[in-house]
Amino acid sequence: MVNNAVLPDSPPVHPALDRTFVACSHPIRRGILDRLAGGEMTVGEATSDFGVSKPAISKHLKLLEEAGTITRVIDGRTHRLRLREQPLDEAYAWMTSQRELWERKLDTVEEYLREQRESKRLHEATAPIHGNEPQEPQKENRRPKESK
């Protein structure tokens, strides 16, 4: 389920990108996509050994098809699946732009922290040193020993 509510001043909505991320959000669907990266396969070849029911596999395949990450070609009784790279390429491009954005932001934070450390170092080097003046000895508050 995808929440399509748009809040004021919210980032742009990318429904196709959202569907691609939903398609990649489950380990079985990622496994199917990984297998199809090697080339076209029958449904049985692409979905064997996941340990789930056929209806569950059908739901996963339907979601992958709706996201546009796979296509199904029906040849008689044989259903063949192919990976569609375009939605995945678009998701990769979006992630790359986000990575670049955050790298710039983190570089700015790193530079700020470097400047703060340098400023602190310079301040400590030029600040007068306190605590090195001779101090008066403190009087001890001892009671005199009682004699017997």
C-alpha positions as CSV (number, residue, x, y, z in Angstrom):
1,M,0.0,0.0,0.0
2,V,1.4,3.4,-1.0
3,N,0.3,6.6,0.7
4,N,-0.4,9.1,-2.1
5,A,-1.2,12.0,0.1
6,V,0.6,15.2,-0.9
7,L,1.4,17.6,1.9
8,P,2.0,21.3,1.3
9,D,5.7,22.0,0.5
10,S,6.3,18.2,0.1
11,P,8.9,16.9,-2.4
12,P,7.6,16.0,-5.9
13,V,5.7,12.8,-6.2
14,H,7.2,10.1,-8.4
15,P,4.7,7.2,-8.5
16,A,6.8,5.1,-11.0
17,L,9.8,5.5,-8.7
18,D,7.7,4.6,-5.7
19,R,6.5,1.4,-7.4
20,T,10.0,0.5,-8.3
21,F,11.1,0.8,-4.7
22,V,8.1,-1.2,-3.5
23,A,9.0,-3.9,-6.1
24,C,12.5,-4.1,-4.7
25,S,11.4,-4.0,-1.0
26,H,10.8,-7.8,-0.6
27,P,13.5,-10.4,-0.7
28,I,11.6,-12.8,-3.0
29,R,11.0,-10.0,-5.5
30,R,14.7,-9.0,-5.3
31,G,15.6,-12.7,-5.9
32,I,13.4,-12.9,-9.0
33,L,15.0,-9.7,-10.3
34,D,18.5,-11.0,-9.6
35,R,17.7,-14.2,-11.5
36,L,16.2,-12.3,-14.5
37,A,19.4,-10.2,-14.6
38,G,21.0,-13.2,-16.2
39,G,18.5,-13.3,-19.0
40,E,14.9,-14.4,-19.9
41,M,13.5,-17.3,-17.9
42,T,10.3,-19.2,-17.6
43,V,8.1,-18.4,-14.5
44,G,9.2,-21.8,-13.0
45,E,12.9,-21.1,-13.5
46,A,12.7,-17.6,-12.1
47,T,10.6,-18.5,-9.1
48,S,11.8,-22.0,-8.0
49,D,13.1,-22.7,-4.5
50,F,11.6,-19.7,-2.8
51,G,9.6,-21.9,-0.5
52,V,6.3,-20.1,-0.9
53,S,2.9,-21.0,-2.5
54,K,2.1,-20.4,-6.1
55,P,-0.5,-17.8,-5.2
56,A,2.1,-15.9,-3.2
57,I,4.5,-16.1,-6.2
58,S,1.7,-14.8,-8.5
59,K,1.2,-11.8,-6.2
60,H,4.9,-11.0,-6.3
61,L,5.0,-11.3,-10.1
62,K,1.9,-9.1,-10.4
63,L,3.6,-6.4,-8.3
64,L,6.8,-6.7,-10.3
65,E,4.8,-6.4,-13.6
66,E,2.8,-3.4,-12.2
67,A,6.0,-1.7,-11.3
68,G,7.3,-2.2,-14.8
69,T,10.4,-4.1,-13.7
70,I,9.5,-7.3,-15.6
71,T,7.5,-8.2,-18.7
72,R,5.7,-11.4,-19.3
73,V,5.6,-13.1,-22.7
74,I,3.1,-15.9,-23.1
75,D,4.0,-18.5,-25.7
76,G,1.3,-21.1,-25.6
77,R,1.3,-22.6,-22.0
78,T,4.8,-21.2,-21.4
79,H,5.1,-17.8,-19.6
80,R,8.5,-16.2,-20.0
81,L,9.8,-13.3,-17.9
82,R,12.2,-10.6,-18.9
83,L,13.8,-7.9,-16.8
84,R,13.0,-4.3,-17.7
85,E,16.0,-2.2,-16.7
86,Q,14.5,1.2,-17.3
87,P,12.6,1.5,-13.9
88,L,15.7,0.2,-12.1
89,D,17.9,2.6,-14.0
90,E,15.6,5.5,-13.0
91,A,15.8,4.4,-9.3
92,Y,19.6,4.2,-9.6
93,A,19.7,7.7,-11.0
94,W,17.5,9.0,-8.2
95,M,19.7,7.3,-5.6
96,T,22.8,8.7,-7.2
97,S,21.4,12.3,-7.1
98,Q,20.5,11.8,-3.4
99,R,24.0,10.4,-2.7
100,E,25.6,13.5,-4.4
101,L,23.3,15.8,-2.5
102,W,24.1,14.2,0.9
103,E,27.8,14.1,0.1
104,R,27.8,17.9,-0.5
105,K,25.8,18.4,2.7
106,L,28.1,16.2,4.8
107,D,31.2,17.9,3.2
108,T,29.8,21.2,4.4
109,V,29.4,19.8,7.9
110,E,32.9,18.3,7.8
111,E,34.4,21.6,6.8
112,Y,32.5,23.4,9.6
113,L,33.7,20.9,12.2
114,R,37.3,21.3,10.9
115,E,37.0,25.1,11.2
116,Q,35.6,24.7,14.8
117,R,38.5,22.4,15.8
118,E,41.1,24.8,14.3
119,S,39.5,27.8,16.0
120,K,39.5,25.9,19.3
121,R,43.1,24.9,18.9
122,L,44.1,28.5,18.1
123,H,42.1,29.8,21.1
124,E,43.8,27.3,23.4
125,A,47.3,28.2,22.1
126,T,46.8,31.9,22.6
127,A,44.8,31.9,25.9
128,P,46.6,32.7,29.1
129,I,47.5,29.7,31.2
130,H,45.8,29.8,34.6
131,G,46.6,27.7,37.5
132,N,50.5,28.0,37.3
133,E,50.8,30.8,39.9
134,P,52.1,29.7,43.3
135,Q,49.4,28.9,45.7
136,E,49.4,29.5,49.5
137,P,49.6,26.3,51.4
138,Q,46.3,25.3,52.8
139,K,46.0,24.9,56.5
140,E,45.1,21.5,57.7
141,N,42.1,21.2,59.9
142,R,43.4,18.5,62.2
143,R,42.6,18.2,65.8
144,P,45.6,18.0,68.1
145,K,46.3,14.6,69.3
146,E,45.1,14.0,72.8
147,S,47.7,12.8,75.3
148,K,47.0,10.1,77.8
